[in-house]
Amino acid sequence: MIWALLLGVGAAPLWAAPGPQELVKETSDQMLSTLKQEQEVIQKNPERIYELVNRIVLPHFDFAYMSQLVVGKYWRRASEQQRQAFIEEFKQLLVRTYATSLNEYTDQEISFLPLRAGSDPEQATVRTEVEQPGGFPIPIDYRLHKTSDQWQVFDVVIDGVSLVTNYRTSFSKEIRQGSLDSLIETLRKRNQEVMQP
């Protein structure tokens, strides 16, 4: 349910160069309306969700930077081939996580809070709250940075838990116990299992 809302960062025309808050808000509406319109198609063909995630979400995430943050100190020692392989498998991991959560989305209300700007004009945090029936709203923050002429997401913080920090903790343990190559292979196998019909 919560992961579906990460899809709120989607496709906006690059020529419009929207600010971070506009990007998240406008494309949240677009993604959720697309999800409603295509419910029947998705029920008949679940793989359609993957197509939507790839088309709407992926262009607005900086997977190379996210991967660097997630792998941490091991990134410096990795070869270019290892880096590219990890980026691809990590991207697929997030795609399947988002796609799974889409099936759990049930029209929760999203509130947008005032934009939080830090000392760096090239970074911003878009804060949202997702209403929960009979419970407290769940805060979801999107951390973005400006790359060339557009804003891209590099971390998502759900109820105080950072996506990047969470994966870094689990992945660094796997790398220490094995190697970066073994982690990549584990992710590849998991992704293949899920993506197969």
C-alpha positions as a printed NumPy array, in Angstrom:
array([[  0.   ,   0.   ,   0.   ],
       [  2.669,   2.494,   1.038],
       [  5.028,   1.481,  -1.769],
       [  2.384,   2.238,  -4.341],
       [  2.567,   5.871,  -3.341],
       [  6.23 ,   5.995,  -4.275],
       [  4.891,   5.863,  -7.789],
       [  3.824,   9.435,  -7.214],
       [  7.003,  10.571,  -8.9  ],
       [  6.3  ,  10.114, -12.575],
       [  6.519,  11.493, -16.02 ],
       [  6.334,  15.235, -16.547],
       [  7.451,  17.01 , -19.705],
       [ 11.087,  17.976, -19.362],
       [ 10.554,  21.239, -21.231],
       [  8.297,  22.409, -18.404],
       [ 11.135,  21.956, -15.9  ],
       [  8.785,  21.654, -12.901],
       [ 10.074,  22.243,  -9.41 ],
       [ 10.343,  19.286,  -7.034],
       [  6.966,  19.814,  -5.356],
       [  5.187,  20.299,  -8.688],
       [  6.856,  17.213, -10.125],
       [  5.733,  14.988,  -7.268],
       [  2.209,  16.417,  -7.05 ],
       [  1.324,  16.593, -10.737],
       [  2.662,  13.167, -11.515],
       [  1.121,  11.572,  -8.407],
       [ -2.224,  12.546,  -9.869],
       [ -1.212,  11.206, -13.273],
       [  0.013,   7.871, -11.919],
       [ -2.974,   7.244,  -9.7  ],
       [ -5.462,   8.181, -12.429],
       [ -3.637,   5.86 , -14.874],
       [ -3.832,   3.088, -12.304],
       [ -7.616,   3.543, -12.002],
       [ -8.113,   3.705, -15.778],
       [ -6.159,   0.518, -16.382],
       [ -7.466,  -1.631, -13.535],
       [ -9.198,  -4.095, -15.849],
       [ -6.155,  -4.364, -18.101],
       [ -3.907,  -4.957, -15.095],
       [ -6.211,  -7.684, -13.733],
       [ -6.031,  -9.527, -17.063],
       [ -2.331,  -8.798, -17.612],
       [ -0.434,  -8.172, -14.324],
       [  2.78 ,  -7.444, -16.258],
       [  1.185,  -4.174, -17.375],
       [  2.108,  -2.774, -13.954],
       [  5.807,  -3.252, -14.737],
       [  5.346,  -1.342, -17.99 ],
       [  3.682,   1.557, -16.151],
       [  6.435,   1.692, -13.537],
       [  9.13 ,   1.662, -16.211],
       [  7.433,   4.353, -18.284],
       [  6.263,   6.726, -15.561],
       [  8.596,   6.287, -12.595],
       [ 12.054,   5.277, -13.731],
       [ 12.99 ,   8.414, -15.667],
       [ 12.652,  10.443, -12.476],
       [ 14.831,   8.343, -10.195],
       [ 18.605,   8.711, -10.155],
       [ 19.442,   5.016,  -9.875],
       [ 23.169,   5.524, -10.399],
       [ 23.381,   7.895,  -7.415],
       [ 21.03 ,   5.749,  -5.318],
       [ 23.161,   2.693,  -6.058],
       [ 26.313,   4.539,  -5.034],
       [ 24.686,   5.552,  -1.734],
       [ 23.316,   2.053,  -1.109],
       [ 26.597,   0.215,  -1.788],
       [ 28.537,   2.808,   0.242],
       [ 32.246,   2.213,   0.691],
       [ 32.181,  -0.845,  -1.591],
       [ 31.28 ,   1.356,  -4.568],
       [ 34.811,   2.777,  -4.798],
       [ 36.309,  -0.696,  -5.117],
       [ 33.754,  -1.899,  -7.677],
       [ 34.624,  -2.156, -11.366],
       [ 32.529,  -0.308, -13.933],
       [ 31.009,  -3.636, -14.967],
       [ 30.02 ,  -4.428, -11.367],
       [ 28.544,  -0.962, -10.937],
       [ 26.393,  -1.225, -14.061],
       [ 25.247,  -4.738, -13.119],
       [ 24.279,  -3.594,  -9.622],
       [ 22.418,  -0.515, -10.914],
       [ 20.363,  -2.707, -13.253],
       [ 19.459,  -5.316, -10.623],
       [ 18.723,  -2.687,  -7.958],
       [ 16.467,  -0.87 , -10.428],
       [ 14.566,  -4.113, -11.119],
       [ 14.248,  -4.755,  -7.378],
       [ 12.522,  -1.388,  -6.936],
       [ 10.344,  -1.921, -10.009],
       [  8.982,  -5.206,  -8.659],
       [  8.509,  -3.681,  -5.194],
       [  6.47 ,  -0.83 ,  -6.669],
       [  4.498,  -3.168,  -8.925],
       [  3.56 ,  -5.419,  -6.017],
       [  2.377,  -2.452,  -3.972],
       [  0.154,  -1.195,  -6.784],
       [ -2.136,  -4.147,  -6.166],
       [ -2.64 ,  -2.947,  -2.585],
       [ -3.495,   0.686,  -3.314],
       [ -7.039,   1.623,  -2.207],
       [ -7.568,   5.353,  -2.865],
       [ -5.818,   6.75 ,   0.222],
       [ -5.748,  10.557,   0.379],
       [ -2.323,  12.192,  -0.079],
       [ -1.611,  15.544,   1.591],
       [  1.308,  17.689,   0.438],
       [  3.105,  19.613,   3.175],
       [  5.2  ,  22.772,   2.647],
       [  8.426,  22.156,   0.725],
       [ 11.478,  21.736,   2.925],
       [ 14.475,  23.495,   1.385],
       [ 17.889,  23.055,   2.948],
       [ 21.074,  25.024,   2.584],
       [ 21.825,  23.34 ,  -0.756],
       [ 19.674,  24.867,  -3.553],
       [ 20.301,  21.736,  -5.616],
       [ 18.465,  19.508,  -3.108],
       [ 14.909,  19.479,  -1.754],
       [ 12.57 ,  17.327,   0.32 ],
       [  8.955,  16.981,  -0.751],
       [  6.904,  15.975,   2.274],
       [  3.621,  14.108,   2.037],
       [  1.241,  12.368,   4.396],
       [ -0.89 ,   9.401,   3.402],
       [ -4.187,   9.069,   5.251],
       [ -4.925,   5.67 ,   6.78 ],
       [ -8.49 ,   4.646,   7.596],
       [ -8.826,   4.567,  11.383],
       [ -5.151,   5.393,  11.95 ],
       [ -2.567,   8.123,  11.92 ],
       [ -1.333,   9.395,   8.545],
       [  1.963,   7.935,   7.327],
       [  4.626,  10.499,   6.425],
       [  6.459,   9.851,   3.14 ],
       [  9.283,  12.21 ,   2.174],
       [ 10.87 ,  12.304,  -1.273],
       [ 14.473,  13.525,  -1.332],
       [ 15.404,  15.007,  -4.693],
       [ 18.445,  16.627,  -6.234],
       [ 18.891,  18.61 ,  -9.399],
       [ 20.809,  16.898, -12.189],
       [ 21.505,  19.104, -15.216],
       [ 18.057,  20.602, -15.953],
       [ 15.724,  18.309, -14.012],
       [ 14.934,  17.101, -10.495],
       [ 15.39 ,  13.424,  -9.668],
       [ 14.557,  11.35 ,  -6.608],
       [ 17.495,   9.74 ,  -4.823],
       [ 15.838,   8.596,  -1.586],
       [ 12.398,   8.011,  -0.11 ],
       [ 11.801,   8.164,   3.636],
       [  8.709,   6.308,   4.869],
       [  7.66 ,   7.027,   8.459],
       [ 11.219,   8.068,   9.293],
       [ 12.89 ,   5.064,   7.605],
       [ 15.155,   5.864,   4.652],
       [ 14.99 ,   3.52 ,   1.674],
       [ 18.687,   4.086,   0.954],
       [ 19.804,   3.528,   4.561],
       [ 17.615,   0.448,   4.898],
       [ 19.048,  -1.215,   1.789],
       [ 22.594,  -0.124,   2.645],
       [ 22.358,  -1.927,   5.99 ],
       [ 21.111,  -5.199,   4.522],
       [ 23.309,  -5.101,   1.414],
       [ 26.532,  -4.296,   3.289],
       [ 25.929,  -7.366,   5.452],
       [ 25.499,  -9.516,   2.335],
       [ 28.636,  -8.059,   0.747],
       [ 30.687,  -8.661,   3.923],
       [ 29.515, -12.263,   4.132],
       [ 30.11 , -12.865,   0.436],
       [ 31.044, -10.277,  -2.166],
       [ 29.484,  -7.61 ,  -4.352],
       [ 29.276, -10.18 ,  -7.16 ],
       [ 27.36 , -12.606,  -4.941],
       [ 24.914,  -9.839,  -3.966],
       [ 24.371,  -8.965,  -7.642],
       [ 23.761, -12.634,  -8.436],
       [ 21.292, -12.974,  -5.556],
       [ 19.368,  -9.917,  -6.769],
       [ 19.425, -11.207, -10.341],
       [ 17.941, -14.568,  -9.316],
       [ 15.227, -12.943,  -7.187],
       [ 14.325, -10.539,  -9.977],
       [ 14.124, -13.328, -12.558],
       [ 11.876, -15.41 , -10.327],
       [  9.456, -12.533,  -9.834],
       [  9.482, -11.286, -13.419],
       [  8.797, -14.72 , -14.893],
       [  5.126, -15.422, -15.649]])
